[in-house]
């Protein structure tokens, strides 16, 4: 998968701990509405997961963690 610059930034800001779009946006110094679409796209690629227990929280999957590691090693 080829990531857009925004998707790449969101992916690099995510961890394996549950995070809200507000927390992710704060790390990126952007508006939370700007991370929602990239999160949905990363979710559809299997790089990010959400929990039905606490709506609106996201974290990296093992595939996403591997993709993040690849990006960091570039």
Secondary structure, DSSP 8 states (H G I E B T S, - for coil): ----HHHHHHHHH--SS-EEHHHHHHHHTS-THHHHHHHHHHHHTTSEEE-SSSTTEEEE-HHHHHHHHHHHH-
